[in-house]
Amino acid sequence: MNDNAHGFIADPSFMAPPMPEQERMIEAVLFASTGPLTAHEIAARLPRGCDVAEALAGLRRRYEGRGVELRRAGDGWAFRTAPDLGFLMNREVVESRKLSRAAIETLAIVAYHQPVTRAEIEEIRGVSVSSGTLDTLIELGWVRLGRRRMTPGRPATYVVTEGFLDHFGLASEGDLPGLSELRAAGLLDNRPPPGAMPGALPGMGYGTGGEIGDETGDQAPDPAQGDLI
């Protein structure tokens, strides 16, 4: 090794590798990473003196138009599938789930009477709502909790979601089908159950059990339960 002008000896082990090699190093680091890495995190893994910004720019140019591209994600960098090839990564699985009669009736009551409390749902149906029924509708993304009523006990209310409207092709709650359409579709009986409150949807009777949303079956309402959930 030759002495430099200041009398120091240059140690090749501390010299930055050529730019193509720096790009290869960053390429390897990013492919092995489980998430985006910042320039600072990348620099910490490379030899001293590497120009991470320039290497990232060169690497990005090399991957333009390929199946994967180097992209910035916030402050980090990561390889991602080219946007026009994203459809290749999708796998659609159609899963049929049959809702119980109780779940269908509960969903209809929420849709037509929202915001509605659990006690009001039970009063309309004439039976108590099993714990699994509302949980299933919430898990499906069709029902969510609304504002609490400013009444004793501050009972929670239930409303349908945008996911419910989107699933059934409705622009708004005003596009819900009428009672005659529901009867024609077989979702409602022609006569209301005994003791149904005025304005209740016809056909709100006891659930059959054994279906999704009715794990424990419906029971007669507990007067002491009230609006509490």
C-alpha positions as CSV (number, residue, x, y, z in Angstrom):
1,M,0.0,0.0,0.0
2,N,1.2,3.5,-0.7
3,D,1.1,6.4,1.7
4,N,-1.3,9.2,0.8
5,A,-0.4,12.9,0.8
6,H,-1.1,13.2,4.5
7,G,1.0,10.2,5.4
8,F,-2.0,7.9,6.2
9,I,-2.3,4.4,4.7
10,A,-5.6,3.8,2.8
11,D,-7.2,0.6,4.0
12,P,-9.3,-1.1,1.2
13,S,-11.6,-2.7,3.8
14,F,-13.0,0.7,4.6
15,M,-13.5,1.8,1.0
16,A,-17.0,1.8,-0.4
17,P,-17.6,-0.8,-3.1
18,P,-18.5,0.3,-6.7
19,M,-22.0,1.6,-7.2
20,P,-23.3,-1.5,-9.0
21,E,-22.1,-3.6,-6.0
22,Q,-23.9,-1.2,-3.6
23,E,-27.1,-1.6,-5.6
24,R,-26.7,-5.4,-5.3
25,M,-26.2,-5.2,-1.6
26,I,-29.3,-3.0,-1.1
27,E,-31.3,-5.4,-3.4
28,A,-30.3,-8.3,-1.2
29,V,-31.2,-6.5,2.0
30,L,-34.6,-5.4,0.8
31,F,-35.5,-8.8,-0.5
32,A,-34.6,-10.4,2.8
33,S,-36.5,-7.8,4.8
34,T,-40.1,-8.5,6.0
35,G,-41.0,-4.8,5.7
36,P,-39.9,-1.5,4.3
37,L,-36.5,-0.2,5.5
38,T,-35.5,3.4,5.8
39,A,-32.3,4.8,4.1
40,H,-30.8,5.0,7.6
41,E,-31.5,1.3,8.3
42,I,-30.1,0.3,5.0
43,A,-27.0,2.3,5.5
44,A,-26.4,0.6,8.8
45,R,-26.0,-2.7,7.0
46,L,-23.7,-1.6,4.2
47,P,-20.0,-0.9,4.3
48,R,-18.9,2.5,5.4
49,G,-19.0,5.2,2.7
50,C,-21.8,3.8,0.6
51,D,-24.1,6.3,-1.0
52,V,-27.5,4.8,-0.2
53,A,-29.5,7.6,-1.9
54,E,-27.7,7.2,-5.2
55,A,-27.8,3.4,-5.0
56,L,-31.6,3.4,-4.3
57,A,-32.1,5.7,-7.3
58,G,-30.1,3.4,-9.6
59,L,-31.8,0.3,-8.3
60,R,-35.2,1.9,-8.8
61,R,-34.4,2.7,-12.4
62,R,-33.3,-0.9,-13.0
63,Y,-36.6,-2.3,-11.8
64,E,-38.8,0.1,-13.7
65,G,-41.3,-1.8,-15.9
66,R,-40.5,-5.2,-14.3
67,G,-42.8,-7.6,-12.4
68,V,-41.6,-6.1,-9.1
69,E,-40.7,-2.5,-8.6
70,L,-38.8,-0.6,-5.9
71,R,-41.2,1.7,-4.1
72,R,-41.1,4.2,-1.3
73,A,-43.5,3.4,1.6
74,G,-43.5,6.5,3.8
75,D,-39.9,6.8,4.9
76,G,-39.1,3.3,4.0
77,W,-38.2,1.4,0.8
78,A,-39.5,-2.0,-0.3
79,F,-40.0,-4.2,-3.4
80,R,-43.7,-4.4,-4.4
81,T,-45.6,-6.1,-7.2
82,A,-46.1,-3.9,-10.3
83,P,-49.6,-2.3,-10.1
84,D,-50.7,-3.7,-13.4
85,L,-49.9,-7.2,-12.2
86,G,-51.7,-7.0,-8.9
87,F,-54.6,-9.1,-10.1
88,L,-52.2,-12.1,-10.3
89,M,-51.9,-12.0,-6.5
90,N,-55.6,-12.1,-5.9
91,R,-57.3,-15.3,-5.0
92,E,-61.1,-15.2,-4.8
93,V,-62.8,-17.7,-2.6
94,V,-66.6,-17.7,-2.5
95,E,-67.9,-18.9,0.9
96,S,-71.6,-19.5,1.3
97,R,-73.0,-18.7,4.7
98,K,-76.6,-19.3,5.5
99,L,-78.0,-16.9,8.0
100,S,-80.5,-18.2,10.5
101,R,-84.1,-17.0,10.4
102,A,-83.4,-15.1,13.6
103,A,-80.4,-13.3,12.1
104,I,-82.4,-12.4,9.0
105,E,-85.2,-11.0,11.0
106,T,-82.9,-9.1,13.3
107,L,-81.1,-7.6,10.3
108,A,-84.4,-6.6,8.8
109,I,-85.5,-4.9,12.0
110,V,-82.2,-3.0,12.3
111,A,-82.4,-1.9,8.7
112,Y,-86.0,-0.6,8.9
113,H,-86.1,0.7,12.4
114,Q,-82.5,2.0,13.0
115,P,-81.3,3.3,15.3
116,V,-82.8,0.5,17.4
117,T,-81.9,-0.9,20.8
118,R,-81.7,-4.6,21.6
119,A,-84.8,-4.3,23.8
120,E,-86.7,-2.8,20.9
121,I,-85.6,-5.6,18.6
122,E,-86.9,-8.1,21.1
123,E,-90.2,-6.3,21.4
124,I,-90.7,-6.3,17.7
125,R,-89.8,-9.9,17.3
126,G,-91.6,-11.1,20.4
127,V,-88.6,-13.1,21.5
128,S,-85.2,-12.4,23.0
129,V,-82.2,-12.0,20.8
130,S,-79.5,-14.6,21.4
131,S,-76.0,-13.3,22.0
132,G,-74.7,-14.9,18.8
133,T,-77.2,-13.3,16.5
134,L,-76.1,-9.7,16.8
135,D,-72.4,-10.8,17.1
136,T,-72.7,-12.6,13.8
137,L,-74.2,-9.5,12.0
138,I,-71.5,-7.3,13.5
139,E,-68.8,-9.8,12.4
140,L,-70.2,-9.8,8.9
141,G,-69.8,-6.0,8.8
142,W,-73.5,-5.4,8.2
143,V,-74.5,-4.0,11.6
144,R,-72.6,-1.8,13.9
145,L,-73.1,0.0,17.2
146,G,-74.8,3.4,17.0
147,R,-75.1,6.2,19.5
148,R,-76.4,5.4,23.0
149,R,-79.9,6.6,23.8
150,M,-80.1,9.5,26.2
151,T,-82.5,7.5,28.4
152,P,-82.0,5.6,31.7
153,G,-79.4,3.0,31.3
154,R,-78.0,4.7,28.2
155,P,-78.8,1.6,26.0
156,A,-76.7,1.1,22.9
157,T,-78.4,1.3,19.5
158,Y,-77.7,-0.7,16.3
159,V,-77.6,0.5,12.7
160,V,-76.7,-1.0,9.4
161,T,-73.3,-0.3,7.8
162,E,-72.1,0.9,4.4
163,G,-71.0,-2.7,3.9
164,F,-74.6,-3.8,4.2
165,L,-75.7,-1.3,1.6
166,D,-72.9,-2.2,-0.7
167,H,-73.5,-6.0,-0.4
168,F,-77.1,-5.6,-1.3
169,G,-76.5,-3.0,-4.0
170,L,-78.3,-0.2,-2.1
171,A,-77.3,3.4,-2.4
172,S,-78.9,4.4,0.9
173,E,-81.4,3.1,3.4
174,G,-84.1,4.7,1.4
175,D,-83.5,2.1,-1.3
176,L,-84.6,-0.8,1.0
177,P,-87.3,-3.0,-0.6
178,G,-90.9,-2.6,0.6
179,L,-92.8,-5.1,2.6
180,S,-94.5,-6.5,-0.4
181,E,-91.1,-7.2,-2.1
182,L,-89.8,-8.9,1.1
183,R,-92.9,-11.1,1.2
184,A,-92.4,-12.0,-2.5
185,A,-88.8,-13.0,-1.7
186,G,-90.0,-15.2,1.1
187,L,-88.3,-13.3,3.8
188,L,-91.5,-12.3,5.6
189,D,-94.7,-14.1,6.5
190,N,-98.0,-12.6,5.6
191,R,-99.2,-12.2,9.1
192,P,-97.5,-10.5,12.1
193,P,-96.8,-12.6,15.2
194,P,-99.1,-12.3,18.2
195,G,-98.2,-9.3,20.4
196,A,-96.1,-7.6,17.8
197,M,-95.9,-3.8,18.3
198,P,-97.5,-1.4,15.7
199,G,-95.1,-0.8,12.8
200,A,-93.3,-4.0,13.3
201,L,-92.2,-6.0,10.3
202,P,-94.5,-9.0,9.6
203,G,-93.1,-12.4,10.1
204,M,-90.9,-11.7,13.1
205,G,-91.4,-15.0,14.9
206,Y,-89.3,-17.5,16.6
207,G,-86.0,-18.6,15.0
208,T,-85.4,-22.2,14.0
209,G,-82.0,-22.5,15.4
210,G,-79.1,-24.6,14.1
211,E,-78.0,-21.9,11.6
212,I,-75.4,-19.1,11.6
213,G,-76.3,-16.3,13.9
214,D,-78.5,-18.6,16.1
215,E,-76.0,-20.7,18.0
216,T,-78.1,-21.0,21.2
217,G,-81.6,-20.4,19.8
218,D,-84.0,-17.7,20.8
219,Q,-85.8,-17.6,24.0
220,A,-88.7,-15.8,25.5
221,P,-87.6,-12.2,26.5
222,D,-86.5,-11.6,30.0
223,P,-88.5,-8.5,31.3
224,A,-85.6,-7.7,33.7
225,Q,-83.1,-7.5,30.9
226,G,-84.5,-4.3,29.5
227,D,-82.2,-2.2,27.3
228,L,-79.0,-3.4,28.8
229,I,-76.6,-5.4,26.6
